[in-house]
């Protein structure tokens, strides 16, 4: 059958199915059920068996694996070439990527190769009832507005923001199966050569995994202030984040940036200190279960999205807040 | 060497949200007249990256921008920063469109410019937030691409690029010609220099309409359709915790979070 089924392009983290892939399977399953079609996954790389079987446990009816030692290192040009051949043969109706550093590159390149449109960094996907078109909702203007895109041709493509879709639940018994997909992807010398990866992760809990994030912005005014935020984060067994201004000013490494071009986080508690709440920052933290804002300016937009707020100088607020927490035990 | 930097004119993304008004019927976000037109911030970083290369290699930097009735003050800013040449793709038929049509028009113009070793773009635009045009140009011109560069060095027909990834960066080497998208980590864009004003005044921008780059206006169509535009609703239920003094308010916050079992 032509132009049927929902296909996700899976990714691995240390040979396991990545969290974003699980979210794609969760969102993809709803689309597939609405359409009455199958949910499929494709993996490219090396040693894909674990991730592919996990994809089946998490709802894929079929997981295709394109497994080759030559594909161990991510190579956008080679991966796009392979995906183009694969998609032309399988012809899915819908094709989804995570909006990760790989997916945000592979998705658009593949779309242009296939002469198709793609909506990037989508936060919601659904099927339009009468037409069966994929409705792709994505933030624009840094989250100030949301746009819903459609397209005519297949596959209907999107990259999906991490943590936007509910992750798939584990099925008690996996009905799916892994299928190797063999193709000759040729040789030739690559135009992009990987040299090294430098990890700059700061010690402690990763932003994406933290239950509590204490984030600082322009109002923190310097490195010293971030040390105080770090103290609060440690007390709450959380970690420190930052706005783009704080990163660009060199107060903290850019890997701590929360927002449109930084990390997308959804902790239980997000404490925004000296952050005005520009759309491009809020789009990175708006899915937090609880947002607490501490800001001198009562008119700061952050108070429109926060659940609790204190209006005042954080240098006064933080010590009193921490002392009280300690005394509450 | 020749570097082409693609830049986009946008409504100032630093303007407050209430300076924009949603026209849902026409599916556009309308900026109030007080909102400035500016260069897309990531594109300014791309100009900076080009000038950093130029400082070391004597490269020639050409700025390419696409739109309808482009603001000349905005378009000339990269020249004041130190770029050498300006090409404007300007035509009424260039209004609208999407990432696909923008990449197609820019790629067609780049082909007409012809001589280039490196194309730089910002990693994404502040209005569309799509991050597609650079990749699309690369695909249409069959060039290798590297996304979100924080540092670019030119070595012997190759570019050595540090690309930002989630928890650090990767170092890759890419054969030129190539397309690289630039991230803000590349460094603060330099200020427009007063001393460049006289030089800039002598630079005559090249202005091309659709016919100049051999594009049939009927072929300039996007691949996506905007079916609706809406603004997210914020509940506006922020509980401002107060007290006799700021210290007391801060203590009350701790008590409130505890009583709500948030902490």
Interface residues (C-beta under 8 A of the other chain):
Chain A: X76 X77 X100 X101 X104 X105 X108 X109 X111 X112 X113 X115 X116 X117 X118 X119 X120 X121 X135 X138 X139 X140 X141 X142 X143 X144 X145 X146 X147 X148 X149 X150 X151 X152 X153 X191 X192 X193 X194 X195 X196 X197 X198 X199 X200 X201 X206 X236 X244 X248 X254 X255 X260 X261 X263 X268 X269 X278 X279 X280 X289 X290 X292 X293 X298 X301 X303 X304 X305 X306 X307 X308 X309 X310 X311 X312 X313 X316 X317 X318 X319 X320 X321 X323 X324 X325 X328
Chain B: X11 X13 X14 X16 X17 X20 X22 X29 X98 X99 X100 X103 X123 X124 X126 X127 X128 X129 X130 X131 X132 X135 X136 X138 X139 X140 X144 X145 X146 X147 X148 X150 X160 X162 X163 X164 X165 X166 X167 X168 X169 X170 X171 X172 X173 X174 X175 X178 X183 X184 X185 X188 X222 X223 X224 X225 X226 X227 X228 X229 X230 X231 X232 X234 X236 X237 X238 X239 X240 X241 X246 X247 X248 X249 X250 X251 X253 X254 X255 X256 X257 X258 X260 X262 X263
